[in-house]
Amino acid sequence: MKKLAVFLSSFAFIALWSSMAFAQGGALAADNHFTMFGMFAIGAGLGIGIAAAGGGVGQGRAAAAALEGIARNPGASGKLFTPLILGLALIESLVIYALLISFLIVNNIDMAVLQ
């Protein structure tokens, strides 16, 4: 519980600190429409980072469970291999889907800046 509290308080501190770094005066913010695009870019980066971390954790747990099952019963390795590969492929497809969404967000930012 203490680790969770430390993690959440550090995350909140970092999140609030970065918003102050990107803060601008009222007159500048009214003229500068790039702040919205900057937030989209940060969101795309955070999204792919969280997706990659979640995918890595999911793949690690799936592989660990499969290897533990094979270690307990070596005769079941043939039955565990196909579902393991299928599960890893599905987990990886979700990460690739998040990457695609991040590319679309960044592409929309580029197209809006060019117009």
Biopython code that builds the backbone (N, CA, C, O; Angstrom):
import numpy as np
from Bio.PDB.StructureBuilder import StructureBuilder

atoms = [
    (1, "MET", "N", (0.828, -1.191, 0.000)),
    (1, "MET", "CA", (0.000, 0.000, 0.000)),
    (1, "MET", "C", (0.875, 1.258, 0.000)),
    (1, "MET", "O", (0.549, 2.269, -0.623)),
    (2, "LYS", "N", (1.993, 1.159, 0.718)),
    (2, "LYS", "CA", (2.883, 2.314, 0.777)),
    (2, "LYS", "C", (3.511, 2.592, -0.586)),
    (2, "LYS", "O", (3.683, 3.749, -0.971)),
    (3, "LYS", "N", (3.856, 1.512, -1.324)),
    (3, "LYS", "CA", (4.433, 1.690, -2.655)),
    (3, "LYS", "C", (3.430, 2.346, -3.600)),
    (3, "LYS", "O", (3.800, 3.189, -4.416)),
    (4, "LEU", "N", (2.157, 1.957, -3.486)),
    (4, "LEU", "CA", (1.118, 2.549, -4.330)),
    (4, "LEU", "C", (0.959, 4.031, -4.023)),
    (4, "LEU", "O", (0.816, 4.842, -4.938)),
    (5, "ALA", "N", (0.984, 4.391, -2.744)),
    (5, "ALA", "CA", (0.852, 5.796, -2.365)),
    (5, "ALA", "C", (2.030, 6.617, -2.882)),
    (5, "ALA", "O", (1.850, 7.733, -3.369)),
    (6, "VAL", "N", (3.231, 6.062, -2.774)),
    (6, "VAL", "CA", (4.413, 6.775, -3.275)),
    (6, "VAL", "C", (4.333, 6.926, -4.789)),
    (6, "VAL", "O", (4.638, 7.992, -5.324)),
    (7, "PHE", "N", (3.921, 5.856, -5.489)),
    (7, "PHE", "CA", (3.801, 5.922, -6.945)),
    (7, "PHE", "C", (2.768, 6.957, -7.364)),
    (7, "PHE", "O", (3.031, 7.765, -8.255)),
    (8, "LEU", "N", (1.594, 6.945, -6.734)),
    (8, "LEU", "CA", (0.542, 7.891, -7.131)),
    (8, "LEU", "C", (0.930, 9.331, -6.814)),
    (8, "LEU", "O", (0.647, 10.234, -7.601)),
    (9, "SER", "N", (1.573, 9.556, -5.673)),
    (9, "SER", "CA", (1.973, 10.929, -5.357)),
    (9, "SER", "C", (3.070, 11.413, -6.300)),
    (9, "SER", "O", (3.061, 12.574, -6.708)),
    (10, "SER", "N", (4.038, 10.522, -6.661)),
    (10, "SER", "CA", (5.052, 10.947, -7.625)),
    (10, "SER", "C", (4.453, 11.197, -8.989)),
    (10, "SER", "O", (4.833, 12.150, -9.669)),
    (11, "PHE", "N", (3.514, 10.348, -9.404)),
    (11, "PHE", "CA", (2.868, 10.544, -10.704)),
    (11, "PHE", "C", (2.103, 11.866, -10.726)),
    (11, "PHE", "O", (2.173, 12.607, -11.707)),
    (12, "ALA", "N", (1.373, 12.165, -9.646)),
    (12, "ALA", "CA", (0.634, 13.428, -9.588)),
    (12, "ALA", "C", (1.587, 14.625, -9.614)),
    (12, "ALA", "O", (1.313, 15.621, -10.283)),
    (13, "PHE", "N", (2.696, 14.531, -8.894)),
    (13, "PHE", "CA", (3.674, 15.618, -8.888)),
    (13, "PHE", "C", (4.241, 15.854, -10.276)),
    (13, "PHE", "O", (4.347, 16.998, -10.718)),
    (14, "ILE", "N", (4.606, 14.788, -10.965)),
    (14, "ILE", "CA", (5.176, 14.918, -12.308)),
    (14, "ILE", "C", (4.131, 15.468, -13.280)),
    (14, "ILE", "O", (4.445, 16.316, -14.115)),
    (15, "ALA", "N", (2.886, 14.985, -13.173)),
    (15, "ALA", "CA", (1.826, 15.461, -14.068)),
    (15, "ALA", "C", (1.556, 16.950, -13.851)),
    (15, "ALA", "O", (1.386, 17.692, -14.818)),
    (16, "LEU", "N", (1.514, 17.392, -12.597)),
    (16, "LEU", "CA", (1.277, 18.807, -12.331)),
    (16, "LEU", "C", (2.479, 19.664, -12.716)),
    (16, "LEU", "O", (2.311, 20.792, -13.178)),
    (17, "TRP", "N", (3.667, 19.150, -12.533)),
    (17, "TRP", "CA", (4.876, 19.897, -12.899)),
    (17, "TRP", "C", (4.935, 20.131, -14.401)),
    (17, "TRP", "O", (5.299, 21.219, -14.846)),
    (18, "SER", "N", (4.578, 19.113, -15.190)),
    (18, "SER", "CA", (4.648, 19.280, -16.644)),
    (18, "SER", "C", (3.603, 20.268, -17.141)),
    (18, "SER", "O", (3.840, 20.970, -18.124)),
    (19, "SER", "N", (2.448, 20.335, -16.480)),
    (19, "SER", "CA", (1.453, 21.316, -16.924)),
    (19, "SER", "C", (1.938, 22.740, -16.663)),
    (19, "SER", "O", (1.621, 23.650, -17.429)),
    (20, "MET", "N", (2.696, 22.938, -15.603)),
    (20, "MET", "CA", (3.251, 24.274, -15.357)),
    (20, "MET", "C", (4.324, 24.615, -16.384)),
    (20, "MET", "O", (4.492, 25.779, -16.749)),
    (21, "ALA", "N", (5.043, 23.610, -16.847)),
    (21, "ALA", "CA", (6.091, 23.872, -17.827)),
    (21, "ALA", "C", (5.505, 24.321, -19.162)),
    (21, "ALA", "O", (6.118, 25.108, -19.882)),
    (22, "PHE", "N", (4.312, 23.817, -19.489)),
    (22, "PHE", "CA", (3.690, 24.174, -20.749)),
    (22, "PHE", "C", (2.728, 25.359, -20.614)),
    (22, "PHE", "O", (2.084, 25.732, -21.594)),
    (23, "ALA", "N", (2.616, 25.950, -19.441)),
    (23, "ALA", "CA", (1.694, 27.057, -19.228)),
    (23, "ALA", "C", (2.200, 28.297, -19.952)),
    (23, "ALA", "O", (3.402, 28.549, -20.029)),
    (24, "GLN", "N", (1.247, 29.065, -20.481)),
    (24, "GLN", "CA", (1.589, 30.312, -21.166)),
    (24, "GLN", "C", (0.662, 31.400, -20.657)),
    (24, "GLN", "O", (-0.337, 31.135, -19.987)),
    (25, "GLY", "N", (1.015, 32.619, -20.988)),
    (25, "GLY", "CA", (0.164, 33.735, -20.623)),
    (25, "GLY", "C", (-1.145, 33.712, -21.403)),
    (25, "GLY", "O", (-1.257, 33.018, -22.413)),
    (26, "GLY", "N", (-2.142, 34.475, -20.934)),
    (26, "GLY", "CA", (-3.452, 34.472, -21.574)),
    (26, "GLY", "C", (-3.422, 34.973, -23.006)),
    (26, "GLY", "O", (-4.089, 34.405, -23.871)),
    (27, "ALA", "N", (-2.662, 36.023, -23.272)),
    (27, "ALA", "CA", (-2.604, 36.575, -24.624)),
    (27, "ALA", "C", (-1.892, 35.616, -25.574)),
    (27, "ALA", "O", (-2.293, 35.477, -26.730)),
    (28, "LEU", "N", (-0.855, 34.965, -25.104)),
    (28, "LEU", "CA", (-0.143, 34.027, -25.954)),
    (28, "LEU", "C", (-0.962, 32.781, -26.241)),
    (28, "LEU", "O", (-0.929, 32.256, -27.354)),
    (29, "ALA", "N", (-1.700, 32.303, -25.240)),
    (29, "ALA", "CA", (-2.489, 31.083, -25.432)),
    (29, "ALA", "C", (-3.636, 31.320, -26.414)),
    (29, "ALA", "O", (-4.031, 30.402, -27.133)),
    (30, "ALA", "N", (-4.170, 32.534, -26.452)),
    (30, "ALA", "CA", (-5.259, 32.824, -27.378)),
    (30, "ALA", "C", (-4.753, 32.827, -28.819)),
    (30, "ALA", "O", (-5.466, 32.399, -29.727)),
    (31, "ASP", "N", (-3.540, 33.301, -29.032)),
    (31, "ASP", "CA", (-2.988, 33.355, -30.381)),
    (31, "ASP", "C", (-2.346, 32.048, -30.822)),
    (31, "ASP", "O", (-2.279, 31.767, -32.019)),
    (32, "ASN", "N", (-1.883, 31.265, -29.894)),
    (32, "ASN", "CA", (-1.107, 30.073, -30.227)),
    (32, "ASN", "C", (-2.003, 28.841, -30.147)),
    (32, "ASN", "O", (-2.384, 28.418, -29.056)),
    (33, "HIS", "N", (-2.339, 28.262, -31.306)),
    (33, "HIS", "CA", (-3.192, 27.074, -31.316)),
    (33, "HIS", "C", (-2.379, 25.788, -31.274)),
    (33, "HIS", "O", (-2.937, 24.693, -31.347)),
    (34, "PHE", "N", (-1.068, 25.921, -31.157)),
    (34, "PHE", "CA", (-0.211, 24.736, -31.119)),
    (34, "PHE", "C", (-0.224, 24.054, -29.761)),
    (34, "PHE", "O", (0.218, 22.910, -29.653)),
    (35, "THR", "N", (-0.721, 24.723, -28.714)),
    (35, "THR", "CA", (-0.763, 24.073, -27.401)),
    (35, "THR", "C", (-1.701, 22.879, -27.426)),
    (35, "THR", "O", (-1.413, 21.865, -26.791)),
    (36, "MET", "N", (-2.810, 22.970, -28.139)),
    (36, "MET", "CA", (-3.735, 21.849, -28.242)),
    (36, "MET", "C", (-3.068, 20.683, -28.967)),
    (36, "MET", "O", (-3.230, 19.529, -28.569)),
    (37, "PHE", "N", (-2.327, 20.976, -30.019)),
    (37, "PHE", "CA", (-1.645, 19.919, -30.761)),
    (37, "PHE", "C", (-0.533, 19.298, -29.924)),
    (37, "PHE", "O", (-0.255, 18.105, -30.047)),
    (38, "GLY", "N", (0.096, 20.091, -29.083)),
    (38, "GLY", "CA", (1.110, 19.559, -28.178)),
    (38, "GLY", "C", (0.518, 18.561, -27.203)),
    (38, "GLY", "O", (1.125, 17.533, -26.906)),
    (39, "MET", "N", (-0.669, 18.869, -26.708)),
    (39, "MET", "CA", (-1.335, 17.938, -25.794)),
    (39, "MET", "C", (-1.718, 16.644, -26.516)),
    (39, "MET", "O", (-1.644, 15.563, -25.932)),
    (40, "PHE", "N", (-2.127, 16.752, -27.780)),
    (40, "PHE", "CA", (-2.426, 15.543, -28.554)),
    (40, "PHE", "C", (-1.160, 14.693, -28.731)),
    (40, "PHE", "O", (-1.209, 13.466, -28.643)),
    (41, "ALA", "N", (-0.039, 15.356, -28.980)),
    (41, "ALA", "CA", (1.211, 14.626, -29.160)),
    (41, "ALA", "C", (1.641, 13.954, -27.861)),
    (41, "ALA", "O", (2.112, 12.817, -27.880)),
    (42, "ILE", "N", (1.486, 14.638, -26.743)),
    (42, "ILE", "CA", (1.814, 14.034, -25.457)),
    (42, "ILE", "C", (0.884, 12.858, -25.179)),
    (42, "ILE", "O", (1.318, 11.825, -24.669)),
    (43, "GLY", "N", (-0.383, 13.015, -25.512)),
    (43, "GLY", "CA", (-1.335, 11.915, -25.327)),
    (43, "GLY", "C", (-0.998, 10.708, -26.178)),
    (43, "GLY", "O", (-1.120, 9.570, -25.725)),
    (44, "ALA", "N", (-0.571, 10.953, -27.421)),
    (44, "ALA", "CA", (-0.182, 9.838, -28.291)),
    (44, "ALA", "C", (1.037, 9.126, -27.736)),
    (44, "ALA", "O", (1.094, 7.896, -27.747)),
    (45, "GLY", "N", (2.007, 9.877, -27.253)),
    (45, "GLY", "CA", (3.201, 9.275, -26.668)),
    (45, "GLY", "C", (2.897, 8.492, -25.406)),
    (45, "GLY", "O", (3.403, 7.385, -25.220)),
    (46, "LEU", "N", (2.069, 9.063, -24.537)),
    (46, "LEU", "CA", (1.689, 8.348, -23.320)),
    (46, "LEU", "C", (0.879, 7.100, -23.648)),
    (46, "LEU", "O", (1.040, 6.061, -23.008)),
    (47, "GLY", "N", (0.006, 7.209, -24.650)),
    (47, "GLY", "CA", (-0.828, 6.059, -25.016)),
    (47, "GLY", "C", (-0.007, 4.887, -25.491)),
    (47, "GLY", "O", (-0.248, 3.755, -25.071)),
    (48, "ILE", "N", (0.958, 5.130, -26.354)),
    (48, "ILE", "CA", (1.774, 4.018, -26.855)),
    (48, "ILE", "C", (2.695, 3.504, -25.757)),
    (48, "ILE", "O", (2.994, 2.310, -25.713)),
    (49, "GLY", "N", (3.145, 4.376, -24.878)),
    (49, "GLY", "CA", (3.984, 3.928, -23.764)),
    (49, "GLY", "C", (3.231, 3.025, -22.805)),
    (49, "GLY", "O", (3.750, 1.992, -22.382)),
    (50, "ILE", "N", (2.008, 3.408, -22.461)),
    (50, "ILE", "CA", (1.189, 2.588, -21.566)),
    (50, "ILE", "C", (0.819, 1.284, -22.237)),
    (50, "ILE", "O", (0.826, 0.235, -21.594)),
    (51, "ALA", "N", (0.493, 1.331, -23.526)),
    (51, "ALA", "CA", (0.146, 0.100, -24.250)),
    (51, "ALA", "C", (1.331, -0.857, -24.317)),
    (51, "ALA", "O", (1.169, -2.065, -24.140)),
    (52, "ALA", "N", (2.522, -0.317, -24.572)),
    (52, "ALA", "CA", (3.705, -1.177, -24.634)),
    (52, "ALA", "C", (4.016, -1.781, -23.276)),
    (52, "ALA", "O", (4.375, -2.955, -23.187)),
    (53, "ALA", "N", (3.882, -0.994, -22.220)),
    (53, "ALA", "CA", (4.133, -1.517, -20.881)),
    (53, "ALA", "C", (3.111, -2.593, -20.508)),
    (53, "ALA", "O", (3.469, -3.636, -19.962)),
    (54, "GLY", "N", (1.841, -2.330, -20.808)),
    (54, "GLY", "CA", (0.813, -3.326, -20.523)),
    (54, "GLY", "C", (0.992, -4.596, -21.333)),
    (54, "GLY", "O", (0.802, -5.700, -20.822)),
    (55, "GLY", "N", (1.357, -4.437, -22.602)),
    (55, "GLY", "CA", (1.604, -5.606, -23.445)),
    (55, "GLY", "C", (2.791, -6.415, -22.957)),
    (55, "GLY", "O", (2.758, -7.646, -22.970)),
    (56, "GLY", "N", (3.843, -5.723, -22.524)),
    (56, "GLY", "CA", (5.018, -6.414, -22.000)),
    (56, "GLY", "C", (4.708, -7.184, -20.733)),
    (56, "GLY", "O", (5.163, -8.314, -20.557)),
    (57, "VAL", "N", (3.935, -6.574, -19.853)),
    (57, "VAL", "CA", (3.552, -7.259, -18.620)),
    (57, "VAL", "C", (2.662, -8.465, -18.938)),
    (57, "VAL", "O", (2.839, -9.541, -18.367)),
    (58, "GLY", "N", (1.716, -8.279, -19.842)),
    (58, "GLY", "CA", (0.827, -9.385, -20.209)),
    (58, "GLY", "C", (1.568, -10.540, -20.863)),
    (58, "GLY", "O", (1.303, -11.703, -20.562)),
    (59, "GLN", "N", (2.486, -10.222, -21.748)),
    (59, "GLN", "CA", (3.258, -11.280, -22.396)),
    (59, "GLN", "C", (4.176, -11.979, -21.400)),
    (59, "GLN", "O", (4.359, -13.194, -21.471)),
    (60, "GLY", "N", (4.742, -11.233, -20.492)),
    (60, "GLY", "CA", (5.600, -11.839, -19.478)),
    (60, "GLY", "C", (4.839, -12.791, -18.575)),
    (60, "GLY", "O", (5.313, -13.883, -18.261)),
    (61, "ARG", "N", (3.658, -12.365, -18.162)),
    (61, "ARG", "CA", (2.852, -13.245, -17.294)),
    (61, "ARG", "C", (2.367, -14.476, -18.042)),
    (61, "ARG", "O", (2.328, -15.569, -17.477)),
    (62, "ALA", "N", (1.996, -14.312, -19.311)),
    (62, "ALA", "CA", (1.541, -15.464, -20.099)),
    (62, "ALA", "C", (2.671, -16.458, -20.309)),
    (62, "ALA", "O", (2.472, -17.665, -20.174)),
    (63, "ALA", "N", (3.845, -15.962, -20.636)),
    (63, "ALA", "CA", (4.987, -16.853, -20.849)),
    (63, "ALA", "C", (5.402, -17.532, -19.544)),
    (63, "ALA", "O", (5.753, -18.711, -19.540)),
    (64, "ALA", "N", (5.361, -16.789, -18.440)),
    (64, "ALA", "CA", (5.725, -17.377, -17.155)),
    (64, "ALA", "C", (4.752, -18.485, -16.767)),
    (64, "ALA", "O", (5.165, -19.531, -16.265)),
    (65, "ALA", "N", (3.467, -18.257, -16.998)),
    (65, "ALA", "CA", (2.474, -19.282, -16.661)),
    (65, "ALA", "C", (2.653, -20.522, -17.539)),
    (65, "ALA", "O", (2.545, -21.650, -17.057)),
    (66, "ALA", "N", (2.926, -20.310, -18.818)),
    (66, "ALA", "CA", (3.123, -21.454, -19.719)),
    (66, "ALA", "C", (4.380, -22.233, -19.344)),
    (66, "ALA", "O", (4.362, -23.463, -19.340)),
    (67, "LEU", "N", (5.459, -21.544, -19.034)),
    (67, "LEU", "CA", (6.692, -22.230, -18.650)),
    (67, "LEU", "C", (6.546, -22.955, -17.312)),
    (67, "LEU", "O", (7.124, -24.022, -17.109)),
    (68, "GLU", "N", (5.780, -22.374, -16.418)),
    (68, "GLU", "CA", (5.529, -23.057, -15.149)),
    (68, "GLU", "C", (4.717, -24.326, -15.375)),
    (68, "GLU", "O", (4.974, -25.353, -14.747)),
    (69, "GLY", "N", (3.740, -24.255, -16.271)),
    (69, "GLY", "CA", (2.953, -25.442, -16.602)),
    (69, "GLY", "C", (3.797, -26.518, -17.260)),
    (69, "GLY", "O", (3.625, -27.704, -16.976)),
    (70, "ILE", "N", (4.704, -26.119, -18.133)),
    (70, "ILE", "CA", (5.584, -27.089, -18.785)),
    (70, "ILE", "C", (6.558, -27.686, -17.771)),
    (70, "ILE", "O", (6.880, -28.872, -17.851)),
    (71, "ALA", "N", (7.029, -26.878, -16.819)),
    (71, "ALA", "CA", (7.953, -27.382, -15.801)),
    (71, "ALA", "C", (7.262, -28.396, -14.896)),
    (71, "ALA", "O", (7.891, -29.361, -14.463)),
    (72, "ARG", "N", (5.992, -28.195, -14.606)),
    (72, "ARG", "CA", (5.276, -29.140, -13.754)),
    (72, "ARG", "C", (4.907, -30.413, -14.497)),
    (72, "ARG", "O", (4.894, -31.499, -13.919)),
    (73, "ASN", "N", (4.605, -30.270, -15.796)),
    (73, "ASN", "CA", (4.201, -31.433, -16.589)),
    (73, "ASN", "C", (4.846, -31.317, -17.971)),
    (73, "ASN", "O", (4.244, -30.740, -18.876)),
    (74, "PRO", "N", (6.043, -31.846, -18.151)),
    (74, "PRO", "CA", (6.732, -31.704, -19.443)),
    (74, "PRO", "C", (5.978, -32.351, -20.605)),
    (74, "PRO", "O", (6.192, -31.974, -21.757)),
    (75, "GLY", "N", (5.120, -33.298, -20.331)),
    (75, "GLY", "CA", (4.360, -33.947, -21.402)),
    (75, "GLY", "C", (3.304, -33.037, -22.003)),
    (75, "GLY", "O", (2.816, -33.301, -23.102)),
    (76, "ALA", "N", (2.941, -31.969, -21.301)),
    (76, "ALA", "CA", (1.906, -31.053, -21.790)),
    (76, "ALA", "C", (2.475, -29.923, -22.626)),
    (76, "ALA", "O", (1.739, -29.006, -22.990)),
    (77, "SER", "N", (3.772, -29.960, -22.944)),
    (77, "SER", "CA", (4.370, -28.841, -23.680)),
    (77, "SER", "C", (3.761, -28.677, -25.066)),
    (77, "SER", "O", (3.617, -27.553, -25.548)),
    (78, "GLY", "N", (3.400, -29.783, -25.714)),
    (78, "GLY", "CA", (2.777, -29.687, -27.033)),
    (78, "GLY", "C", (1.400, -29.049, -26.972)),
    (78, "GLY", "O", (1.006, -28.319, -27.882)),
    (79, "LYS", "N", (0.661, -29.326, -25.890)),
    (79, "LYS", "CA", (-0.687, -28.752, -25.743)),
    (79, "LYS", "C", (-0.633, -27.296, -25.303)),
    (79, "LYS", "O", (-1.583, -26.552, -25.549)),
    (80, "LEU", "N", (0.439, -26.871, -24.666)),
    (80, "LEU", "CA", (0.530, -25.493, -24.190)),
    (80, "LEU", "C", (1.136, -24.543, -25.214)),
    (80, "LEU", "O", (0.931, -23.332, -25.137)),
    (81, "PHE", "N", (1.878, -25.084, -26.167)),
    (81, "PHE", "CA", (2.615, -24.229, -27.098)),
    (81, "PHE", "C", (1.687, -23.410, -27.998)),
    (81, "PHE", "O", (1.870, -22.200, -28.133)),
    (82, "THR", "N", (0.694, -24.059, -28.613)),
    (82, "THR", "CA", (-0.196, -23.359, -29.549)),
    (82, "THR", "C", (-1.027, -22.271, -28.856)),
    (82, "THR", "O", (-1.077, -21.148, -29.358)),
    (83, "PRO", "N", (-1.688, -22.565, -27.710)),
    (83, "PRO", "CA", (-2.413, -21.464, -27.041)),
    (83, "PRO", "C", (-1.501, -20.332, -26.574)),
    (83, "PRO", "O", (-1.910, -19.172, -26.556)),
    (84, "LEU", "N", (-0.257, -20.668, -26.192)),
    (84, "LEU", "CA", (0.682, -19.627, -25.780)),
    (84, "LEU", "C", (1.000, -18.697, -26.939)),
    (84, "LEU", "O", (0.942, -17.476, -26.788)),
    (85, "ILE", "N", (1.334, -19.259, -28.092)),
    (85, "ILE", "CA", (1.657, -18.435, -29.251)),
    (85, "ILE", "C", (0.452, -17.610, -29.682)),
    (85, "ILE", "O", (0.595, -16.442, -30.042)),
    (86, "LEU", "N", (-0.724, -18.206, -29.648)),
    (86, "LEU", "CA", (-1.944, -17.475, -30.007)),
    (86, "LEU", "C", (-2.197, -16.326, -29.034)),
    (86, "LEU", "O", (-2.539, -15.220, -29.453)),
    (87, "GLY", "N", (-2.030, -16.583, -27.748)),
    (87, "GLY", "CA", (-2.217, -15.531, -26.749)),
    (87, "GLY", "C", (-1.216, -14.405, -26.899)),
    (87, "GLY", "O", (-1.574, -13.232, -26.790)),
    (88, "LEU", "N", (0.050, -14.757, -27.150)),
    (88, "LEU", "CA", (1.072, -13.724, -27.341)),
    (88, "LEU", "C", (0.791, -12.889, -28.587)),
    (88, "LEU", "O", (1.014, -11.678, -28.592)),
    (89, "ALA", "N", (0.306, -13.535, -29.633)),
    (89, "ALA", "CA", (-0.026, -12.794, -30.863)),
    (89, "ALA", "C", (-1.186, -11.833, -30.622)),
    (89, "ALA", "O", (-1.178, -10.711, -31.128)),
    (90, "LEU", "N", (-2.175, -12.263, -29.862)),
    (90, "LEU", "CA", (-3.313, -11.380, -29.585)),
    (90, "LEU", "C", (-2.902, -10.201, -28.703)),
    (90, "LEU", "O", (-3.359, -9.077, -28.911)),
    (91, "ILE", "N", (-2.045, -10.457, -27.725)),
    (91, "ILE", "CA", (-1.557, -9.362, -26.882)),
    (91, "ILE", "C", (-0.762, -8.366, -27.727)),
    (91, "ILE", "O", (-0.925, -7.154, -27.586)),
    (92, "GLU", "N", (0.087, -8.878, -28.592)),
    (92, "GLU", "CA", (0.904, -8.003, -29.441)),
    (92, "GLU", "C", (0.040, -7.224, -30.428)),
    (92, "GLU", "O", (0.359, -6.085, -30.769)),
    (93, "SER", "N", (-1.053, -7.833, -30.889)),
    (93, "SER", "CA", (-1.933, -7.114, -31.823)),
    (93, "SER", "C", (-2.582, -5.908, -31.155)),
    (93, "SER", "O", (-2.826, -4.897, -31.813)),
    (94, "LEU", "N", (-2.865, -6.001, -29.859)),
    (94, "LEU", "CA", (-3.430, -4.846, -29.160)),
    (94, "LEU", "C", (-2.410, -3.717, -29.051)),
    (94, "LEU", "O", (-2.773, -2.545, -29.152)),
    (95, "VAL", "N", (-1.152, -4.054, -28.848)),
    (95, "VAL", "CA", (-0.107, -3.030, -28.789)),
    (95, "VAL", "C", (0.074, -2.385, -30.162)),
    (95, "VAL", "O", (0.254, -1.171, -30.258)),
    (96, "ILE", "N", (0.027, -3.187, -31.216)),
    (96, "ILE", "CA", (0.138, -2.642, -32.571)),
    (96, "ILE", "C", (-1.060, -1.756, -32.887)),
    (96, "ILE", "O", (-0.921, -0.751, -33.584)),
    (97, "TYR", "N", (-2.233, -2.121, -32.381)),
    (97, "TYR", "CA", (-3.420, -1.295, -32.569)),
    (97, "TYR", "C", (-3.234, 0.061, -31.875)),
    (97, "TYR", "O", (-3.614, 1.088, -32.437)),
    (98, "ALA", "N", (-2.664, 0.082, -30.679)),
    (98, "ALA", "CA", (-2.386, 1.346, -29.984)),
    (98, "ALA", "C", (-1.368, 2.171, -30.760)),
    (98, "ALA", "O", (-1.475, 3.396, -30.822)),
    (99, "LEU", "N", (-0.377, 1.500, -31.352)),
    (99, "LEU", "CA", (0.607, 2.207, -32.181)),
    (99, "LEU", "C", (-0.062, 2.843, -33.394)),
    (99, "LEU", "O", (0.257, 3.974, -33.761)),
    (100, "LEU", "N", (-0.977, 2.127, -34.008)),
    (100, "LEU", "CA", (-1.714, 2.663, -35.155)),
    (100, "LEU", "C", (-2.528, 3.888, -34.759)),
    (100, "LEU", "O", (-2.556, 4.877, -35.491)),
    (101, "ILE", "N", (-3.187, 3.833, -33.615)),
    (101, "ILE", "CA", (-3.972, 4.980, -33.146)),
    (101, "ILE", "C", (-3.051, 6.171, -32.877)),
    (101, "ILE", "O", (-3.402, 7.306, -33.203)),
    (102, "SER", "N", (-1.882, 5.927, -32.288)),
    (102, "SER", "CA", (-0.933, 7.018, -32.046)),
    (102, "SER", "C", (-0.456, 7.630, -33.355)),
    (102, "SER", "O", (-0.328, 8.850, -33.456)),
    (103, "PHE", "N", (-0.191, 6.794, -34.361)),
    (103, "PHE", "CA", (0.196, 7.317, -35.672)),
    (103, "PHE", "C", (-0.921, 8.168, -36.273)),
    (103, "PHE", "O", (-0.650, 9.216, -36.860)),
    (104, "LEU", "N", (-2.164, 7.733, -36.134)),
    (104, "LEU", "CA", (-3.289, 8.513, -36.666)),
    (104, "LEU", "C", (-3.429, 9.851, -35.956)),
    (104, "LEU", "O", (-3.725, 10.862, -36.592)),
    (105, "ILE", "N", (-3.218, 9.866, -34.644)),
    (105, "ILE", "CA", (-3.296, 11.127, -33.895)),
    (105, "ILE", "C", (-2.201, 12.083, -34.356)),
    (105, "ILE", "O", (-2.461, 13.261, -34.601)),
    (106, "VAL", "N", (-0.982, 11.574, -34.473)),
    (106, "VAL", "CA", (0.131, 12.429, -34.904)),
    (106, "VAL", "C", (-0.073, 12.890, -36.347)),
    (106, "VAL", "O", (0.263, 14.025, -36.684)),
    (107, "ASN", "N", (-0.617, 12.028, -37.199)),
    (107, "ASN", "CA", (-0.893, 12.412, -38.584)),
    (107, "ASN", "C", (-1.943, 13.517, -38.638)),
    (107, "ASN", "O", (-1.825, 14.438, -39.446)),
    (108, "ASN", "N", (-2.962, 13.441, -37.797)),
    (108, "ASN", "CA", (-3.971, 14.499, -37.758)),
    (108, "ASN", "C", (-3.369, 15.805, -37.273)),
    (108, "ASN", "O", (-3.765, 16.879, -37.727)),
    (109, "ILE", "N", (-2.418, 15.723, -36.357)),
    (109, "ILE", "CA", (-1.738, 16.935, -35.893)),
    (109, "ILE", "C", (-0.970, 17.554, -37.055)),
    (109, "ILE", "O", (-1.051, 18.761, -37.284)),
    (110, "ASP", "N", (-0.224, 16.727, -37.790)),
    (110, "ASP", "CA", (0.553, 17.248, -38.915)),
    (110, "ASP", "C", (-0.349, 17.856, -39.983)),
    (110, "ASP", "O", (-0.032, 18.908, -40.539)),
    (111, "MET", "N", (-1.465, 17.202, -40.271)),
    (111, "MET", "CA", (-2.375, 17.718, -41.295)),
    (111, "MET", "C", (-3.012, 19.044, -40.829)),
    (111, "MET", "O", (-3.217, 19.944, -41.643)),
    (112, "ALA", "N", (-3.317, 19.169, -39.552)),
    (112, "ALA", "CA", (-3.919, 20.409, -39.051)),
    (112, "ALA", "C", (-2.896, 21.546, -39.053)),
    (112, "ALA", "O", (-3.257, 22.698, -39.293)),
    (113, "VAL", "N", (-1.650, 21.242, -38.793)),
    (113, "VAL", "CA", (-0.615, 22.278, -38.790)),
    (113, "VAL", "C", (-0.363, 22.753, -40.211)),
    (113, "VAL", "O", (-0.132, 23.942, -40.431)),
    (114, "LEU", "N", (-0.402, 21.852, -41.173)),
    (114, "LEU", "CA", (-0.146, 22.222, -42.564)),
    (114, "LEU", "C", (-1.271, 23.083, -43.144)),
    (114, "LEU", "O", (-1.031, 23.846, -44.079)),
    (115, "GLN", "N", (-2.454, 22.981, -42.627)),
    (115, "GLN", "CA", (-3.573, 23.742, -43.195)),
    (115, "GLN", "C", (-3.606, 25.161, -42.739)),
    (115, "GLN", "O", (-4.492, 25.917, -43.137)),
]
sb = StructureBuilder()
sb.init_structure("model")
sb.init_model(0)
sb.init_chain("A")
sb.init_seg("    ")
for serial, (resi, resn, name, xyz) in enumerate(atoms, 1):
    if name == "N":
        sb.init_residue(resn, " ", resi, " ")
    sb.init_atom(name, np.array(xyz, "f"), 0.0, 1.0, " ", f" {name:<3s}", serial, name[0])
structure = sb.get_structure()
